[in-house]
Amino acid sequence: QGEGWTVGGMAKGAGMLAPGLATMLVVLTTDADVDTPGLDTALRAATRTTFDRVDSDGCMSTNDTVLLLASGASGITPARDAFAEAVRTVCDDLARQLIGDAEGASKDIRIEVINAATEDDAVEVGRSIARNNLLKCALHGEDPNWGRVLSAVGTTNAAFDPDQLNVAINGVWVCRNGSVGDDRDLVDMRRREIRITADLAEGSETAVIWANDLTADYVHENSAYSS
């Protein structure tokens, strides 16, 4: 909410949440007086680091839509940066809620890739980790299996030296310099939110991807019917 103007939104999504063609319908509204180019710029910037980085199950569908509608009813034209940040904040909140409501999920996984050579490398690595089914199963079983994180990193074209990789799970650096780090028994896996940090030690770029674990409930919800 700005001074005399607001941005709000609603979103629908359950499964098949991955960038490109997600099963996702989002409508954002604002009473700010912003022209079409301004709305387009703010929305594209916001979705690039929010909805486009939600990757619940790596699957896609045909309903990938995000709309931003402006009535101008407030009569106020906010500063460009303030409006863009408000749109991004709403998108980020809705994206997090989509992850929290994902089909059959018991864990929300925040994957942060740091010190990458490029942002593209950071996104590629984060998405590879997010889509690694062995890791998703391990996290469902509350197993801080950092070896599966390294395996996911290794399938990418990102720049990294295997002997320089570091991995933290819920704040514990279980892998240091590509080998055994702190005691994995120190990792508390009981919370719903799991935080993975992958340090590529190649630069200064970063990216965050959100994913879910792989559960028996997810399999049931997607197999116990015929369509």
N, C-alpha and C positions, 0 to 999 in steps of 0.2 A: 504494500500500500504506500503510495506516494502522498504528497501534500495536495489533497483534493482530488486524487485519481487513484484507481485501483486496477489490479490485474488478477483475474481468477481463472479457474479451469477445472475440467473434469476429464477423466480418462477411463477407458475400458481396455482390459487386457487380462488374459489368464494363462495361456500357454503360447507356444510358437512365437516367442518374443526374441527377435533378433533383427539387427539393422537391415534395411533394404526393403523387406516386405514382411513386417511384423503383423501379428494379429492384434492391432492396436488402433484405437480410435480416440483422438484427443481433441478437445475443443477448448481454446483459451478465449477469454473475453476481457475487454478493457473499456472503460469509459473515457480514457485519455483521447485527446485530439491529435492523432498521429496519421500521417499520410501513408499511402500504400507502400512506397519504397521504404519508408522507415519501419513499417510493420514487417516487411519481408526481410530486411537486414537483421532486425532484432531476433526474429524467429529462427532464421537459418543459423545465426551464431549460437543461439540457445540450444537448439536440437543437436548441434554437432557434438556437444560435450555432455549431453544428458540422454535423450531418447536414443540417439545413435550409438550410445555406449552401454545400453542395456542388452544383455545377451543371456537370457535365462536358460535356453535349451539349444541354441544354435539353429533352430528351425524357423522357417519363414512361411507366410501366408499371403493373402491378397488384400488386406485391409489396413495398410500402413498409411494413416492419415493424421496430420496435425494441422489444425486450423487456428488462426488468430483473427478474431473479429473485433473491430473497434467501432463503438457508437459515437464517440466524440461528445457524449452527453455532459461531461464535466466542463467542457469548454477550455480545458487546460492542456497545453502542449508541454510535456515534461522535457527535461534535458535528455539528449539522446542516450548518454551513458546510464543515467538513472533508469530510464525506461528499459533499456536492454538488460540491465541487471535484475530488474523486477521480473521480466519475462523469463530470464534464465533461472531465477529462484523458484518460480512456480513450476517450470519444466522439471527442474531437479527434484522437487518434492513429489511431483506426480510420477516421475520415473522410478523413484525409490518405492513408492506405493505399489507400482506394478510388480516390482520384484518381490515385495512382501506378500502380494496376493497370487503369486505364480502357482500353477497347478501342482499340487502334491508336495510343494517345497517345505523343508523343515529348517533350511539354512539360507541366509542371504549372504552372498560372498562378495566382498569388496576387494578387487584386485588392483593394486596400484603398482605400476611399473615406473621406476625412477632411474635417473642417470642413463637414459637411452641416448643414442647418437642422434636420432630424429624422433619427432612426434609419431610419424608413421611406424617406426620400429616399436615404439612404446605401445601403440594401439594393437599392432600385429601380435606382439607377445602377450598382451593382456587378453586378447580374444582367444588365442591358442590355449592359454591357461583356463579360461572360462569354459571352453568347449571340450576339455579333456575329461571323458567319462570316468576313467579310472580315478582321477583326482576327485571328481564330484562324488563318486561312491565312497571314497575314503573320508571325505569331509562329512558325509552323512553319518558315517560310522564313528565320527569324532576322532579320526586318526590324522595327526598332523604330518602327513606323508610328503615331505619336501622333495623326495626323489621324483615324484610324479610332476611336481612343478618344474623341476629341471628338465624332465623329459618333454614337457610341453614347450618350454623355451627352445629346446634343441630342434624342434620341427620347423622353426621359423627361419626366415631369411634375414632376421635382424642381426646387427653387428654386436658380437659379444665374445669374450674369451671365457671358455668353460672354467678356467682356473681362477676367474675373478668374480664369478656369480655369487650373490648373497641373497638369501631368502629368509624372510621373517613371517611367522604365522602368529597372529594376535600379539604382536610386539616382541616375540621371542625369536632371535636370529638363529634358527635351527640349522642353517647352512651358511658357512663362511668360506669364501674363496673356493667355492665348488666342492667343499667337503663338509664333514660333520662340524656343526657349530655348537650352540648352547644345548643343554639337555632338553630333548623334546618333551619330557615329562613335565616341564614347566609351562607348557602351553595349555591354557584353559579353553577347552573346546565346547563347554556346556552352553554358552550363549548362542542365540539364534544368529547373530551377526559374526561372520568369520572374516578377518582381515588378513590378506596376503600381500606382502610387499616383495617385489622382485627387483633387485638392484643389478642393472646390467653393467655398471661401471664403465660406460663408454662415452658419456656426455652429460647433458644437463636437462634433457627433455623428459616429460612425464605424461602419464595418462592413467585414467581410472576407468575400469570396466566393472559392471555389476553382473553377477550371475547367481545361480541357485545350485543346490545339491541335486543328486539323482536318487530318487526314492522309489520304494515299492508302490507308494501311493500314486506317483507320477505315471509309472508303468500301468497301474490298474486303470487310472482315469483315461488313458489313451489306448487301452486294449479291451476294455469290458463293454464295448459297443461296436456296432457296425454302421458305417456311413456310406 
